[in-house]
Amino acid sequence: MRLLDGPSRCTVSVDLLEVEVVYARPEQQVLIQVSVPAGSTARDAIVCSNILSDVPGFDLKTLAVGIFARRVTLDYILKAGDRVEIYRPLTMSPVEARRWRAKLKTPQLD
């Protein structure tokens, strides 16, 4: 997991919130701590973290995000200590995955 040495600062303000922006791929986890002004959104934290440049293929307009495993919109107003999680798109639907696992468990008769 990559962790920056310290919180990055987007702006200078008296009321800053410390939040984390996280993204996980099978081979790498990224956790970035940022300080954002009170009233900032999940979108603001993602832009402030500069994670969009670290992970190719992100489109800010279509990102699925959540706060502590609860899905939220990019316009969600952050609170101190929130963890903005960026979710990967599914590679297989849950129904297909269940069928695939069941097929692996069932012995094949020839």
OpenMM code with the backbone's topology and positions (N, CA, C; nanometers):
from openmm import Vec3, app, unit

residues = "MET ARG LEU LEU ASP GLY PRO SER ARG CYS THR VAL SER VAL ASP LEU LEU GLU VAL GLU VAL VAL TYR ALA ARG PRO GLU GLN GLN VAL LEU ILE GLN VAL SER VAL PRO ALA GLY SER THR ALA ARG ASP ALA ILE VAL CYS SER ASN ILE LEU SER ASP VAL PRO GLY PHE ASP LEU LYS THR LEU ALA VAL GLY ILE PHE ALA ARG ARG VAL THR LEU ASP TYR ILE LEU LYS ALA GLY ASP ARG VAL GLU ILE TYR ARG PRO LEU THR MET SER PRO VAL GLU ALA ARG ARG TRP ARG ALA LYS LEU LYS THR PRO GLN LEU ASP".split()
positions = [
    Vec3(0.0841, -0.1166, 0.0000),
    Vec3(0.0000, 0.0000, 0.0000),
    Vec3(0.0886, 0.1228, 0.0000),
    Vec3(0.0544, 0.2170, -0.0855),
    Vec3(0.1306, 0.3401, -0.0934),
    Vec3(0.0637, 0.4427, -0.0035),
    Vec3(0.1413, 0.5037, 0.0808),
    Vec3(0.0913, 0.6076, 0.1711),
    Vec3(0.1849, 0.7249, 0.1607),
    Vec3(0.1292, 0.8407, 0.1299),
    Vec3(0.2130, 0.9594, 0.1212),
    Vec3(0.2678, 0.9928, 0.2583),
    Vec3(0.3814, 1.0613, 0.2619),
    Vec3(0.4476, 1.0929, 0.3882),
    Vec3(0.3605, 1.1735, 0.4818),
    Vec3(0.2795, 1.2607, 0.4295),
    Vec3(0.1945, 1.3429, 0.5145),
    Vec3(0.0763, 1.3913, 0.4351),
    Vec3(-0.0167, 1.4535, 0.5007),
    Vec3(-0.1331, 1.5037, 0.4286),
    Vec3(-0.0923, 1.6095, 0.3275),
    Vec3(-0.1518, 1.6038, 0.2100),
    Vec3(-0.1265, 1.7087, 0.1123),
    Vec3(-0.2282, 1.8188, 0.1352),
    Vec3(-0.1915, 1.9385, 0.1059),
    Vec3(-0.2778, 2.0535, 0.1326),
    Vec3(-0.3316, 2.1070, 0.0007),
    Vec3(-0.4628, 2.1166, -0.0094),
    Vec3(-0.5253, 2.1750, -0.1276),
    Vec3(-0.5307, 2.3261, -0.1166),
    Vec3(-0.5599, 2.3718, 0.0006),
    Vec3(-0.5776, 2.5144, 0.0218),
    Vec3(-0.5456, 2.5454, 0.1676),
    Vec3(-0.5202, 2.6685, 0.1956),
    Vec3(-0.4932, 2.7096, 0.3332),
    Vec3(-0.6246, 2.7610, 0.3914),
    Vec3(-0.6668, 2.7003, 0.5001),
    Vec3(-0.7916, 2.7383, 0.5639),
    Vec3(-0.7838, 2.7002, 0.7098),
    Vec3(-0.8626, 2.7686, 0.7908),
    Vec3(-0.8656, 2.7390, 0.9331),
    Vec3(-0.9389, 2.6072, 0.9573),
    Vec3(-1.0495, 2.5859, 0.8877),
    Vec3(-1.1313, 2.4667, 0.9084),
    Vec3(-1.0997, 2.3607, 0.8036),
    Vec3(-0.9973, 2.2803, 0.8288),
    Vec3(-0.9606, 2.1730, 0.7369),
    Vec3(-1.0065, 2.0394, 0.7925),
    Vec3(-1.0519, 1.9525, 0.7038),
    Vec3(-1.0905, 1.8165, 0.7395),
    Vec3(-0.9838, 1.7211, 0.6892),
    Vec3(-0.9443, 1.6276, 0.7734),
    Vec3(-0.8513, 1.5225, 0.7319),
    Vec3(-0.9341, 1.4055, 0.6820),
    Vec3(-0.9168, 1.3673, 0.5549),
    Vec3(-0.9879, 1.2540, 0.4964),
    Vec3(-0.8886, 1.1682, 0.4190),
    Vec3(-0.9311, 1.0475, 0.3860),
    Vec3(-0.8485, 0.9563, 0.3065),
    Vec3(-0.9193, 0.9270, 0.1754),
    Vec3(-0.8421, 0.9108, 0.0706),
    Vec3(-0.8935, 0.8660, -0.0587),
    Vec3(-0.8246, 0.7333, -0.0867),
    Vec3(-0.9028, 0.6283, -0.1119),
    Vec3(-0.8448, 0.4959, -0.1326),
    Vec3(-0.8960, 0.4335, -0.2618),
    Vec3(-0.8080, 0.3524, -0.3214),
    Vec3(-0.8422, 0.2751, -0.4402),
    Vec3(-0.7614, 0.1467, -0.4332),
    Vec3(-0.8246, 0.0352, -0.4660),
    Vec3(-0.7542, -0.0935, -0.4601),
    Vec3(-0.7709, -0.1690, -0.5904),
    Vec3(-0.6587, -0.2147, -0.6415),
    Vec3(-0.6564, -0.3089, -0.7528),
    Vec3(-0.6068, -0.4407, -0.6954),
    Vec3(-0.6214, -0.5503, -0.7669),
    Vec3(-0.5732, -0.6775, -0.7122),
    Vec3(-0.4243, -0.6743, -0.6752),
    Vec3(-0.3453, -0.5995, -0.7501),
    Vec3(-0.2015, -0.5997, -0.7268),
    Vec3(-0.1506, -0.4806, -0.6465),
    Vec3(-0.2356, -0.3807, -0.6227),
    Vec3(-0.1874, -0.2608, -0.5546),
    Vec3(-0.3025, -0.1894, -0.4841),
    Vec3(-0.2725, -0.1374, -0.3657),
    Vec3(-0.3681, -0.0544, -0.2926),
    Vec3(-0.3067, 0.0848, -0.2772),
    Vec3(-0.3890, 0.1854, -0.2980),
    Vec3(-0.3435, 0.3235, -0.2864),
    Vec3(-0.4267, 0.3919, -0.1784),
    Vec3(-0.3611, 0.4527, -0.0823),
    Vec3(-0.4266, 0.5288, 0.0236),
    Vec3(-0.3572, 0.6640, 0.0317),
    Vec3(-0.4344, 0.7693, 0.0131),
    Vec3(-0.3783, 0.9043, 0.0149),
    Vec3(-0.4551, 0.9868, 0.1184),
    Vec3(-0.3834, 1.0449, 0.2117),
    Vec3(-0.4446, 1.1323, 0.3114),
    Vec3(-0.4393, 1.2748, 0.2596),
    Vec3(-0.5542, 1.3434, 0.2672),
    Vec3(-0.5602, 1.4817, 0.2211),
    Vec3(-0.6324, 1.5678, 0.3241),
    Vec3(-0.6031, 1.6959, 0.3200),
    Vec3(-0.6742, 1.7949, 0.4008),
    Vec3(-0.7565, 1.8791, 0.3052),
    Vec3(-0.8851, 1.8862, 0.3313),
    Vec3(-0.9751, 1.9642, 0.2457),
    Vec3(-1.0534, 2.0611, 0.3325),
    Vec3(-1.0967, 2.1720, 0.2757),
    Vec3(-1.1754, 2.2685, 0.3533),
    Vec3(-1.3093, 2.2085, 0.3950),
    Vec3(-1.3613, 2.2526, 0.5077),
    Vec3(-1.4940, 2.2092, 0.5520),
    Vec3(-1.5939, 2.2429, 0.4423),
    Vec3(-1.6879, 2.1519, 0.4180),
    Vec3(-1.7867, 2.1707, 0.3122),
    Vec3(-1.7451, 2.1112, 0.1795),
    Vec3(-1.6268, 2.0466, 0.1741),
    Vec3(-1.5803, 1.9854, 0.0505),
    Vec3(-1.6585, 1.8588, 0.0206),
    Vec3(-1.6601, 1.8227, -0.1065),
    Vec3(-1.7314, 1.7029, -0.1512),
    Vec3(-1.6336, 1.5888, -0.1758),
    Vec3(-1.6901, 1.4711, -0.1985),
    Vec3(-1.6069, 1.3552, -0.2329),
    Vec3(-1.5282, 1.3846, -0.3610),
    Vec3(-1.5906, 1.4525, -0.4555),
    Vec3(-1.5217, 1.4909, -0.5802),
    Vec3(-1.4006, 1.5786, -0.5486),
    Vec3(-1.4163, 1.6761, -0.4589),
    Vec3(-1.3060, 1.7653, -0.4222),
    Vec3(-1.1882, 1.6870, -0.3635),
    Vec3(-1.2177, 1.5902, -0.2780),
    Vec3(-1.1116, 1.5105, -0.2161),
    Vec3(-1.0380, 1.4269, -0.3198),
    Vec3(-1.1120, 1.3712, -0.4155),
    Vec3(-1.0484, 1.2900, -0.5204),
    Vec3(-0.9571, 1.3770, -0.6054),
    Vec3(-1.0043, 1.4951, -0.6436),
    Vec3(-0.9212, 1.5859, -0.7236),
    Vec3(-0.7999, 1.6311, -0.6434),
    Vec3(-0.8193, 1.6643, -0.5170),
    Vec3(-0.7108, 1.7103, -0.4306),
    Vec3(-0.6042, 1.6020, -0.4113),
    Vec3(-0.6468, 1.4760, -0.4062),
    Vec3(-0.5527, 1.3655, -0.3836),
    Vec3(-0.4634, 1.3400, -0.5043),
    Vec3(-0.5036, 1.3895, -0.6214),
    Vec3(-0.4285, 1.3689, -0.7457),
    Vec3(-0.4230, 1.2209, -0.7848),
    Vec3(-0.5147, 1.1405, -0.7343),
    Vec3(-0.5174, 0.9980, -0.7656),
    Vec3(-0.5534, 0.9728, -0.9115),
    Vec3(-0.6217, 1.0687, -0.9738),
    Vec3(-0.6599, 1.0520, -1.1139),
    Vec3(-0.5384, 1.0395, -1.2042),
    Vec3(-0.4274, 1.1020, -1.1676),
    Vec3(-0.3059, 1.0905, -1.2476),
    Vec3(-0.2296, 0.9616, -1.2159),
    Vec3(-0.2506, 0.9049, -1.0959),
    Vec3(-0.1812, 0.7822, -1.0566),
    Vec3(-0.2422, 0.6574, -1.1187),
    Vec3(-0.3723, 0.6606, -1.1424),
    Vec3(-0.4425, 0.5423, -1.1927),
    Vec3(-0.5027, 0.5766, -1.3280),
    Vec3(-0.4456, 0.5224, -1.4363),
    Vec3(-0.4978, 0.5542, -1.5688),
    Vec3(-0.6376, 0.4960, -1.5894),
    Vec3(-0.7169, 0.5639, -1.6685),
    Vec3(-0.8488, 0.5138, -1.7015),
    Vec3(-0.9615, 0.5640, -1.6135),
    Vec3(-0.9303, 0.6455, -1.5142),
    Vec3(-1.0361, 0.7010, -1.4298),
    Vec3(-1.1065, 0.8130, -1.5048),
    Vec3(-1.2378, 0.8119, -1.5017),
    Vec3(-1.3176, 0.9206, -1.5549),
    Vec3(-1.3998, 0.9733, -1.4387),
    Vec3(-1.3704, 1.0922, -1.3956),
    Vec3(-1.4340, 1.1482, -1.2768),
    Vec3(-1.5858, 1.1513, -1.2893),
    Vec3(-1.6372, 1.1627, -1.4106),
    Vec3(-1.7821, 1.1703, -1.4305),
    Vec3(-1.8520, 1.0375, -1.4032),
    Vec3(-1.7803, 0.9260, -1.4210),
    Vec3(-1.8443, 0.7948, -1.4088),
    Vec3(-1.7956, 0.7131, -1.2892),
    Vec3(-1.7148, 0.7721, -1.2025),
    Vec3(-1.6622, 0.6973, -1.0884),
    Vec3(-1.7729, 0.6574, -0.9912),
    Vec3(-1.7641, 0.5347, -0.9429),
    Vec3(-1.8501, 0.4904, -0.8330),
    Vec3(-1.7696, 0.5061, -0.7054),
    Vec3(-1.8252, 0.5783, -0.6080),
    Vec3(-1.7530, 0.6038, -0.4838),
    Vec3(-1.8413, 0.5738, -0.3642),
    Vec3(-1.7754, 0.5574, -0.2505),
    Vec3(-1.8475, 0.5341, -0.1264),
    Vec3(-1.7685, 0.5886, -0.0097),
    Vec3(-1.8353, 0.5949, 0.1037),
    Vec3(-1.7726, 0.6340, 0.2299),
    Vec3(-1.7904, 0.5158, 0.3244),
    Vec3(-1.6803, 0.4534, 0.3640),
    Vec3(-1.6837, 0.3361, 0.4522),
    Vec3(-1.7843, 0.2325, 0.4022),
    Vec3(-1.7713, 0.1929, 0.2754),
    Vec3(-1.8493, 0.0863, 0.2109),
    Vec3(-1.9963, 0.1227, 0.1887),
    Vec3(-2.0326, 0.2483, 0.2049),
    Vec3(-2.1685, 0.2934, 0.1757),
    Vec3(-2.1635, 0.3829, 0.0525),
    Vec3(-2.2316, 0.3424, -0.0531),
    Vec3(-2.2278, 0.4143, -0.1804),
    Vec3(-2.2836, 0.5558, -0.1636),
    Vec3(-2.2109, 0.6539, -0.2180),
    Vec3(-2.2532, 0.7938, -0.2150),
    Vec3(-2.2263, 0.8552, -0.3522),
    Vec3(-2.2818, 0.9738, -0.3740),
    Vec3(-2.2537, 1.0456, -0.4983),
    Vec3(-2.1271, 1.1279, -0.4811),
    Vec3(-2.0762, 1.1769, -0.5917),
    Vec3(-1.9570, 1.2616, -0.5855),
    Vec3(-1.9846, 1.3943, -0.5160),
    Vec3(-2.1115, 1.4301, -0.5017),
    Vec3(-2.1489, 1.5561, -0.4363),
    Vec3(-2.1687, 1.5415, -0.2855),
    Vec3(-2.1393, 1.4254, -0.2306),
    Vec3(-2.1521, 1.4011, -0.0868),
    Vec3(-2.0593, 1.4959, -0.0105),
    Vec3(-2.1134, 1.5649, 0.0898),
    Vec3(-2.0334, 1.6563, 0.1727),
    Vec3(-1.9569, 1.5749, 0.2768),
    Vec3(-1.8258, 1.5910, 0.2792),
    Vec3(-1.7400, 1.5113, 0.3664),
    Vec3(-1.7439, 1.5588, 0.5108),
    Vec3(-1.7157, 1.4630, 0.5988),
    Vec3(-1.6989, 1.4913, 0.7417),
    Vec3(-1.5553, 1.4540, 0.7791),
    Vec3(-1.5069, 1.5052, 0.8884),
    Vec3(-1.3717, 1.4740, 0.9333),
    Vec3(-1.3572, 1.3238, 0.9530),
    Vec3(-1.2482, 1.2677, 0.9010),
    Vec3(-1.2197, 1.1263, 0.9187),
    Vec3(-1.2824, 1.0354, 0.8143),
    Vec3(-1.3580, 1.0895, 0.7185),
    Vec3(-1.4188, 1.0061, 0.6148),
    Vec3(-1.3114, 0.9403, 0.5287),
    Vec3(-1.3460, 0.8240, 0.4760),
    Vec3(-1.2587, 0.7539, 0.3811),
    Vec3(-1.3354, 0.7440, 0.2497),
    Vec3(-1.2899, 0.8164, 0.1488),
    Vec3(-1.3526, 0.8139, 0.0168),
    Vec3(-1.2964, 0.6937, -0.0581),
    Vec3(-1.3823, 0.5969, -0.0867),
    Vec3(-1.3408, 0.4748, -0.1549),
    Vec3(-1.3838, 0.4819, -0.3004),
    Vec3(-1.2905, 0.4563, -0.3902),
    Vec3(-1.3207, 0.4535, -0.5326),
    Vec3(-1.3366, 0.3076, -0.5719),
    Vec3(-1.4529, 0.2743, -0.6265),
    Vec3(-1.4844, 0.1354, -0.6583),
    Vec3(-1.4517, 0.1039, -0.8034),
    Vec3(-1.3975, -0.0163, -0.8241),
    Vec3(-1.3703, -0.0649, -0.9595),
    Vec3(-1.4996, -0.1148, -1.0213),
    Vec3(-1.5092, -0.1099, -1.1535),
    Vec3(-1.6272, -0.1689, -1.2177),
    Vec3(-1.6219, -0.3220, -1.2044),
    Vec3(-1.7386, -0.3840, -1.1993),
    Vec3(-1.7445, -0.5298, -1.1910),
    Vec3(-1.6948, -0.5917, -1.3207),
    Vec3(-1.6176, -0.6978, -1.3100),
    Vec3(-1.5727, -0.7691, -1.4298),
    Vec3(-1.6726, -0.8767, -1.4695),
    Vec3(-1.7593, -0.9135, -1.3759),
    Vec3(-1.8593, -1.0171, -1.3987),
    Vec3(-1.9789, -0.9845, -1.3105),
    Vec3(-2.0984, -1.0072, -1.3635),
    Vec3(-2.2169, -0.9783, -1.2822),
    Vec3(-2.2230, -1.0779, -1.1662),
    Vec3(-2.2855, -1.0418, -1.0548),
    Vec3(-2.2955, -1.1338, -0.9414),
    Vec3(-2.3625, -1.2662, -0.9786),
    Vec3(-2.4614, -1.2625, -1.0672),
    Vec3(-2.5290, -1.3857, -1.1099),
    Vec3(-2.4324, -1.4754, -1.1864),
    Vec3(-2.3561, -1.4174, -1.2794),
    Vec3(-2.2583, -1.4946, -1.3554),
    Vec3(-2.1516, -1.5525, -1.2636),
    Vec3(-2.1062, -1.4749, -1.1667),
    Vec3(-2.0036, -1.5222, -1.0734),
    Vec3(-2.0544, -1.6405, -0.9915),
    Vec3(-2.1784, -1.6331, -0.9457),
    Vec3(-2.2371, -1.7428, -0.8674),
    Vec3(-2.2468, -1.8699, -0.9526),
    Vec3(-2.2900, -1.8559, -1.0769),
    Vec3(-2.2983, -1.9727, -1.1673),
    Vec3(-2.1604, -2.0320, -1.1930),
    Vec3(-2.0618, -1.9455, -1.2110),
    Vec3(-1.9267, -1.9916, -1.2377),
    Vec3(-1.8715, -2.0690, -1.1179),
    Vec3(-1.8934, -2.0176, -0.9956),
    Vec3(-1.8460, -2.0874, -0.8757),
    Vec3(-1.9192, -2.2203, -0.8567),
    Vec3(-2.0483, -2.2231, -0.8854),
    Vec3(-2.1257, -2.3474, -0.8729),
    Vec3(-2.0764, -2.4505, -0.9731),
    Vec3(-2.0427, -2.4065, -1.0907),
    Vec3(-1.9920, -2.4985, -1.1940),
    Vec3(-1.8584, -2.5588, -1.1523),
    Vec3(-1.7752, -2.4807, -1.0849),
    Vec3(-1.6459, -2.5311, -1.0381),
    Vec3(-1.6636, -2.6368, -0.9277),
    Vec3(-1.7654, -2.6223, -0.8447),
    Vec3(-1.7872, -2.7150, -0.7339),
    Vec3(-1.8547, -2.8443, -0.7766),
    Vec3(-1.9310, -2.8406, -0.8854),
    Vec3(-2.0062, -2.9572, -0.9301),
    Vec3(-1.9132, -3.0496, -1.0093),
    Vec3(-1.9085, -3.1786, -0.9709),
    Vec3(-1.8256, -3.2730, -1.0471),
    Vec3(-1.8885, -3.2962, -1.1850),
    Vec3(-1.8066, -3.2993, -1.2843),
    Vec3(-1.8523, -3.3207, -1.4210),
    Vec3(-1.8588, -3.4691, -1.4510),
    Vec3(-1.9745, -3.5175, -1.4964),
    Vec3(-1.9928, -3.6582, -1.5340),
    Vec3(-1.9784, -3.6696, -1.6846),
    Vec3(-1.8985, -3.7636, -1.7291),
    Vec3(-1.8797, -3.7834, -1.8738),
    Vec3(-1.9362, -3.9155, -1.9160),
] * unit.nanometer
topology = app.Topology()
chain = topology.addChain("A")
for resn in residues:
    res = topology.addResidue(resn, chain)
    for name in ("N", "CA", "C"):
        topology.addAtom(name, app.Element.getBySymbol(name[0]), res)
